[in-house]
Amino acid sequence: MTLPSEAGRVPAYALAVDAMGGDNAPESVLDGIEISAERHPGARFLLLGDEARLKALLERRPRARAACDLRHAPEAIAGDLKPTAALRLRNSSMRLAIDAVAAGEAAGVVSAGNTGALMALAKIVLKTLPEIDRPALSAICPSARGDVIMLDLGANVQYDAANLVQFAVMGDAFARAVLGLDAPSIGLLNVGSEELKGDERVRQAADILRESHISANFRGFVEGHDITAGTVDVVVTDGFTGNIALKTGEGAMKLMLRMLKQIYTSSLLARIGYLLARPGLDRLREYMDPRRYNGAVLVGLNGVVVKSHGGTDALGFAHAMDVGMDMVTHGLNERIREGVALIQRQTTPPPEQPLPPLATTH
């Protein structure tokens, strides 16, 4: 497979993988790569971790063994390690995986390890794209109309209107690359859909987007219920609000599943009803399976960075690999650069022209 080049370099590997990150690593990571290698024939992965341990595990996973090159990393970042301490572990599997992206060896990185450490290391080592002020954490969420992209989900609790506009451009690129949408609809999360609602930063961002190259796809303000309704394909917000909305949705989903279990086990008649409803419930369970939505992406950096849930299994990790592969093969960063450059040209006022010299009379 041919990978997009970065500054003239063609990466040898599609993705660098932190083999030691996550609750069930390295077994679940290698099982995920075994699935991913079948889905992406020809792709090469750089595997970072304990060489002796990984060699033995790869012997029982032929597809992963054939797709991966192994590089020893003597250290691993614990799940409870503070980001400041993680920065000092220069030979950890996570750090060396990110270093491979920075060196141009790999186009992206996937890790199920410590979230805070991954975000800190990625921002410091890879740095943001020249056109981006702050990266954003984005993910795919379920809705009544299909998958929805949401960002920011916690990377930035402080923001301004320009950040929201950049998040919208990055969300547009994400939706085109991963969801395959030609013209994704975009909405700004707000306390109401009316134009006068929200604080000044949100209203300013909306004004800029209405005059931008994505104005035809900008739907204005959306509310919390619009996320699960699928009113738009991309929901843009700040990290504080987005993180609360995401975790509220996750909690509501768990509550619903718990209540369904209680209802269908409450009596013999309820159990009979469950047997009748089981085909539909199985489809619902499959659609709402969190493994389908595993793989949050830190967008806006010089390289693709995918964060897998630490407790996921092989199928979930394979989905995170799929997200990374989609972003790499569809040129996510090139799309972001093009979009932000257009925004900047549209919002930068032209230089003032010098006044003509005053006419003189003799």
C-alpha positions as CSV (number, residue, x, y, z in Angstrom):
1,M,0.0,0.0,0.0
2,T,1.2,3.6,-0.6
3,L,1.1,6.0,2.3
4,P,0.8,9.8,2.1
5,S,4.1,11.4,2.3
6,E,4.9,14.1,4.9
7,A,7.4,16.8,3.7
8,G,8.6,14.5,1.0
9,R,9.1,11.4,3.2
10,V,7.1,8.2,2.7
11,P,6.7,6.4,6.0
12,A,7.9,2.8,6.1
13,Y,5.0,1.9,8.5
14,A,1.3,2.8,8.4
15,L,1.1,2.8,12.2
16,A,3.4,2.5,15.2
17,V,1.7,0.5,17.9
18,D,2.3,0.7,21.7
19,A,2.2,-3.0,22.5
20,M,2.4,-2.5,26.3
21,G,-0.4,0.0,26.8
22,G,-3.8,-1.0,28.2
23,D,-5.3,-3.2,30.8
24,N,-4.9,-6.4,28.8
25,A,-1.7,-5.7,27.0
26,P,0.1,-7.0,25.2
27,E,-2.2,-10.0,24.4
28,S,-5.2,-7.9,23.4
29,V,-3.1,-5.6,21.4
30,L,-1.6,-8.4,19.4
31,D,-5.0,-10.1,18.9
32,G,-6.3,-6.8,17.6
33,I,-3.4,-6.5,15.2
34,E,-4.1,-10.1,14.0
35,I,-7.6,-8.9,13.0
36,S,-6.3,-5.6,11.6
37,A,-3.7,-7.4,9.4
38,E,-6.4,-9.4,7.8
39,R,-8.5,-6.3,7.1
40,H,-5.6,-4.3,5.7
41,P,-3.4,-6.6,3.7
42,G,-0.1,-5.2,2.7
43,A,0.0,-2.7,5.6
44,R,3.1,-2.7,7.8
45,F,3.1,-1.9,11.5
46,L,6.0,-1.1,13.9
47,L,5.4,-2.8,17.2
48,L,7.1,-1.3,20.3
49,G,7.4,-3.2,23.6
50,D,9.2,-6.0,25.5
51,E,11.0,-7.8,22.7
52,A,11.3,-11.2,24.3
53,R,7.7,-11.3,25.5
54,L,6.3,-10.1,22.2
55,K,8.4,-12.5,20.1
56,A,6.9,-15.5,22.0
57,L,3.3,-14.1,21.6
58,L,3.7,-13.4,17.9
59,E,4.6,-17.0,17.2
60,R,0.9,-17.9,17.9
61,R,-0.4,-15.0,15.7
62,P,0.9,-15.6,12.2
63,R,-0.9,-12.6,10.5
64,A,0.4,-10.2,13.1
65,R,3.9,-11.6,12.9
66,A,4.0,-11.2,9.1
67,A,2.6,-7.6,9.3
68,C,4.8,-6.3,12.1
69,D,8.4,-5.3,12.7
70,L,9.4,-5.5,16.3
71,R,11.4,-2.9,18.2
72,H,12.4,-3.3,21.8
73,A,11.2,-0.8,24.4
74,P,12.6,-1.5,27.9
75,E,10.0,0.6,29.7
76,A,6.2,0.8,29.9
77,I,4.0,3.7,31.2
78,A,1.7,2.6,34.0
79,G,-2.0,3.6,33.8
80,D,-1.8,5.7,36.9
81,L,1.5,7.5,36.1
82,K,1.2,11.2,36.0
83,P,1.9,12.8,32.6
84,T,4.8,14.8,34.0
85,A,6.5,11.6,35.1
86,A,5.7,9.8,31.8
87,L,7.6,12.6,30.0
88,R,10.8,11.4,31.7
89,L,10.5,7.8,30.5
90,R,12.2,8.3,27.1
91,N,12.4,4.6,26.4
92,S,8.8,3.6,27.1
93,S,6.9,1.8,24.4
94,M,4.5,4.8,24.1
95,R,7.3,7.3,23.8
96,L,9.2,5.3,21.2
97,A,6.0,4.8,19.1
98,I,5.4,8.5,19.1
99,D,9.1,9.2,18.3
100,A,8.7,6.9,15.2
101,V,6.0,9.2,13.9
102,A,8.0,12.3,14.6
103,A,11.0,10.7,12.7
104,G,8.8,10.0,9.7
105,E,9.1,6.2,10.1
106,A,5.3,5.8,10.7
107,A,2.3,7.9,9.7
108,G,0.4,7.4,12.9
109,V,0.4,5.8,16.4
110,V,-2.2,3.7,18.2
111,S,-2.1,3.2,22.0
112,A,-4.4,1.8,24.7
113,G,-2.2,3.2,27.4
114,N,-2.4,6.1,29.8
115,T,-4.6,8.9,28.2
116,G,-3.0,11.8,29.9
117,A,0.5,10.6,29.1
118,L,-0.4,10.0,25.4
119,M,-1.8,13.4,25.0
120,A,1.1,15.1,26.8
121,L,3.7,13.2,24.8
122,A,2.0,13.6,21.5
123,K,1.6,17.4,21.9
124,I,5.2,17.9,23.0
125,V,6.9,15.5,20.6
126,L,4.8,15.9,17.5
127,K,3.5,19.4,18.0
128,T,0.5,20.9,16.3
129,L,0.2,21.6,12.6
130,P,1.3,25.1,11.7
131,E,-2.2,26.2,11.0
132,I,-3.7,24.8,14.3
133,D,-3.6,26.5,17.7
134,R,-4.7,23.5,19.8
135,P,-5.4,19.9,19.0
136,A,-8.8,18.4,19.8
137,L,-9.9,15.0,21.0
138,S,-12.5,13.6,18.7
139,A,-14.4,10.4,18.5
140,I,-17.3,8.6,16.7
141,C,-20.6,8.3,18.6
142,P,-23.8,6.5,17.7
143,S,-27.0,8.3,16.8
144,A,-30.5,7.5,15.4
145,R,-29.3,8.4,11.9
146,G,-25.9,6.7,12.0
147,D,-22.4,7.6,13.2
148,V,-21.6,11.1,14.4
149,I,-18.2,12.8,14.9
150,M,-17.9,14.8,18.1
151,L,-15.1,17.1,19.2
152,D,-13.5,18.4,21.4
153,L,-14.0,15.7,24.1
154,G,-11.6,16.9,26.7
155,A,-8.3,18.2,25.3
156,N,-9.2,21.9,25.8
157,V,-11.3,23.3,28.7
158,Q,-10.3,26.8,27.7
159,Y,-11.0,28.0,24.2
160,D,-11.9,31.0,22.0
161,A,-13.9,31.4,18.8
162,A,-10.9,30.6,16.6
163,N,-10.4,27.3,18.3
164,L,-14.1,26.3,17.7
165,V,-13.7,27.2,14.0
166,Q,-10.6,25.1,13.7
167,F,-12.4,22.2,15.5
168,A,-15.1,22.5,12.9
169,V,-12.6,22.2,10.0
170,M,-10.9,19.2,11.7
171,G,-14.3,17.6,12.3
172,D,-15.1,18.1,8.6
173,A,-11.9,16.4,7.6
174,F,-12.4,13.6,10.1
175,A,-15.9,12.9,8.8
176,R,-14.7,12.8,5.2
177,A,-11.8,10.5,6.0
178,V,-13.4,8.0,8.3
179,L,-17.2,8.2,7.6
180,G,-16.6,8.7,3.8
181,L,-19.0,11.6,3.6
182,D,-18.6,14.0,0.7
183,A,-20.4,16.9,2.5
184,P,-20.7,16.3,6.2
185,S,-23.2,18.6,8.0
186,I,-21.7,20.6,11.0
187,G,-23.4,22.0,14.1
188,L,-22.1,24.0,17.1
189,L,-23.3,22.7,20.4
190,N,-25.2,25.4,22.3
191,V,-27.9,25.9,24.9
192,G,-30.4,26.6,22.2
193,S,-30.8,26.7,18.4
194,E,-31.6,30.5,18.2
195,E,-28.8,32.7,16.9
196,L,-28.8,34.9,20.0
197,K,-28.2,31.9,22.4
198,G,-24.8,31.1,24.0
199,D,-21.8,33.1,24.9
200,E,-19.9,35.5,22.7
201,R,-17.3,32.9,21.7
202,V,-19.8,30.5,20.3
203,R,-21.7,33.2,18.4
204,Q,-18.5,34.6,16.9
205,A,-17.5,31.1,15.7
206,A,-20.9,30.7,14.1
207,D,-20.5,34.0,12.3
208,I,-17.2,32.9,10.9
209,L,-18.4,29.5,9.8
210,R,-21.4,31.1,8.0
211,E,-19.0,33.0,5.8
212,S,-16.5,30.2,5.3
213,H,-16.0,27.6,2.6
214,I,-18.1,25.1,4.7
215,S,-21.0,27.4,5.1
216,A,-23.2,25.3,2.8
217,N,-22.9,22.4,5.3
218,F,-23.0,24.5,8.5
219,R,-26.4,24.0,10.3
220,G,-25.9,26.6,13.0
221,F,-26.5,25.7,16.7
222,V,-27.5,22.3,17.9
223,E,-28.6,21.2,21.3
224,G,-27.7,18.2,23.5
225,H,-30.6,16.0,22.2
226,D,-29.4,16.6,18.6
227,I,-26.3,14.5,19.3
228,T,-28.2,11.2,19.6
229,A,-30.8,12.3,17.1
230,G,-28.1,12.6,14.5
231,T,-29.3,16.1,13.4
232,V,-25.8,16.8,12.1
233,D,-22.8,14.6,11.1
234,V,-20.2,16.7,13.1
235,V,-20.9,18.2,16.6
236,V,-18.4,20.9,17.6
237,T,-17.9,22.1,21.1
238,D,-15.2,22.9,23.7
239,G,-13.5,20.2,25.7
240,F,-15.3,20.9,29.0
241,T,-18.8,20.7,27.5
242,G,-17.9,17.8,25.2
243,N,-16.4,15.6,27.9
244,I,-19.5,16.1,30.1
245,A,-21.9,15.4,27.2
246,L,-19.9,12.2,26.2
247,K,-19.9,10.8,29.7
248,T,-23.5,11.6,30.3
249,G,-24.4,9.7,27.1
250,E,-22.3,6.8,28.2
251,G,-24.0,6.7,31.6
252,A,-27.4,6.9,30.0
253,M,-26.6,4.0,27.7
254,K,-25.4,1.8,30.6
255,L,-28.6,2.7,32.6
256,M,-30.8,1.7,29.6
257,L,-29.1,-1.7,29.2
258,R,-29.2,-2.3,33.0
259,M,-32.9,-1.5,33.1
260,L,-33.7,-3.7,30.1
261,K,-31.9,-6.6,31.9
262,Q,-34.0,-6.0,35.0
263,I,-37.2,-5.8,33.1
264,Y,-36.6,-9.0,31.1
265,T,-35.6,-11.0,34.1
266,S,-38.4,-9.8,36.5
267,S,-40.9,-12.6,35.8
268,L,-41.5,-15.7,33.7
269,L,-43.7,-13.7,31.3
270,A,-40.9,-11.2,30.9
271,R,-38.5,-13.9,30.1
272,I,-40.8,-15.2,27.4
273,G,-41.1,-11.7,26.1
274,Y,-37.3,-11.5,25.9
275,L,-37.2,-14.6,23.8
276,L,-39.6,-13.0,21.3
277,A,-37.8,-9.7,21.3
278,R,-34.3,-11.3,21.2
279,P,-33.5,-10.8,17.5
280,G,-34.2,-7.1,17.7
281,L,-32.3,-6.8,21.0
282,D,-29.3,-8.5,19.6
283,R,-29.3,-6.0,16.7
284,L,-29.5,-3.2,19.2
285,R,-26.7,-4.7,21.3
286,E,-24.5,-5.0,18.2
287,Y,-25.2,-1.4,17.1
288,M,-24.5,0.0,20.6
289,D,-21.4,-2.2,21.2
290,P,-18.8,0.3,22.5
291,R,-16.1,-1.7,20.7
292,R,-17.5,-0.3,17.4
293,Y,-16.8,3.2,18.6
294,N,-13.4,2.5,20.1
295,G,-10.6,4.9,19.0
296,A,-10.6,8.5,20.0
297,V,-8.3,10.7,17.8
298,L,-6.1,13.6,18.9
299,V,-6.5,15.7,15.7
300,G,-4.4,18.7,14.7
301,L,-1.0,17.2,15.3
302,N,1.9,16.4,12.9
303,G,0.8,12.8,12.7
304,V,-2.2,10.6,13.4
305,V,-2.7,9.8,17.1
306,V,-5.4,7.3,18.1
307,K,-6.3,6.5,21.7
308,S,-7.9,3.1,22.3
309,H,-9.9,2.4,25.4
310,G,-7.6,0.8,27.9
311,G,-10.0,-2.0,28.8
312,T,-11.0,-3.0,25.3
313,D,-10.6,-6.5,23.8
314,A,-9.1,-7.6,20.5
315,L,-12.1,-6.5,18.4
316,G,-12.1,-3.0,20.0
317,F,-8.4,-2.6,19.5
318,A,-8.8,-3.6,15.9
319,H,-11.4,-0.9,15.4
320,A,-9.0,1.7,16.8
321,M,-6.4,0.4,14.2
322,D,-9.1,0.8,11.5
323,V,-9.7,4.4,12.5
324,G,-5.9,5.1,12.4
325,M,-5.7,3.4,9.0
326,D,-8.6,5.4,7.6
327,M,-7.0,8.7,8.7
328,V,-3.6,7.7,7.3
329,T,-4.8,6.4,3.9
330,H,-7.2,9.3,3.3
331,G,-4.7,12.1,4.2
332,L,-6.4,13.6,7.3
333,N,-3.8,16.2,7.9
334,E,-3.7,17.3,4.3
335,R,-7.4,17.9,4.5
336,I,-7.1,19.9,7.7
337,R,-4.3,22.1,6.3
338,E,-6.4,22.9,3.2
339,G,-9.5,23.7,5.2
340,V,-7.7,25.9,7.8
341,A,-5.8,27.7,5.0
342,L,-9.2,28.5,3.3
343,I,-10.6,29.8,6.6
344,Q,-7.6,32.0,7.2
345,R,-7.8,33.5,3.7
346,Q,-11.5,34.2,4.1
347,T,-11.2,35.8,7.5
348,T,-8.0,37.8,7.1
349,P,-8.8,41.3,6.1
350,P,-6.9,42.6,3.0
351,P,-3.9,44.9,3.8
352,E,-4.8,48.6,3.8
353,Q,-3.9,50.4,0.6
354,P,-1.9,53.6,1.0
355,L,-3.8,56.7,0.4
356,P,-3.0,58.5,-2.9
357,P,-0.8,61.6,-2.6
358,L,-2.6,64.8,-2.2
359,A,-2.9,66.9,-5.4
360,T,-0.7,70.0,-5.2
361,T,-1.5,73.3,-6.8
362,H,1.0,75.8,-8.2
